[in-house]
């Protein structure tokens, strides 16, 4: 099913998280970015249009300003993201350079999605960048995002972006192979759910949380993202971003994951 979803979709939003981008020392992994960019470039050459949603500004910031690792003050956290965002984009730019592809940075907040003029401008910019063969890389604008206007997590940001751009597929990369019938970190016998057709039922199970061992925490934002895009008829794939050449493997049908179907 995942293979078919990727084959059929022309406009794809891909979300990649800090855990996936970082190596074991907590730095942005350049080899990983290069491998990932090469796969995205191949997809573009095959006729796909791609938007990336990338976290990792904090991780990248800590790589350059390690002495700030224990600063908890919000202004330091935001300042760290300001530094890290530059590093993150520089790393992506270098990774895509090999294939001759340019990247464009888009930083958004919750407020941007609530304002019709802003959403129109964002849509137009996204369409222009993609039409020109440039890869937009979206992240939350952490330096202006105080609590009240935060989107809060990039699963939601990716879903909002997919709807905004009228994407045909959303792919979320995490540190698990997909949705399990129980939290796989707590239950070794948890089984991968390869297809979800009734998102409301899954959501209720997550809401019930620990009571039924289905799991809480990180998975909830992914279920919310699925529900959001599915309501616009956009399917979603949840897969492990750390698997070898994961985009190619998913497209070839050799890597498992969860397909959320409208
Ligand atoms: P990311 O940082 O990649 O966005 P998160 O750590 O926020 O991912 O969320 C993924 C985590 O959710 C998994 O590593 C897993 O521990 C947890 N989880 C809880 N319940 C489930 C479940 N039913 N299926 C899959 N993962 C689950």
Boltz pocket constraint, residues with backbone or C-beta under 6 A from the ligand:
constraints:
  - pocket:
      binder: B
      contacts: [[A, 17], [A, 18], [A, 19], [A, 173], [A, 174], [A, 175], [A, 176], [A, 178], [A, 179], [A, 180], [A, 181], [A, 182], [A, 183], [A, 184], [A, 185], [A, 213], [A, 214], [A, 215], [A, 216], [A, 217], [A, 218], [A, 219]]
      max_distance: 6.0
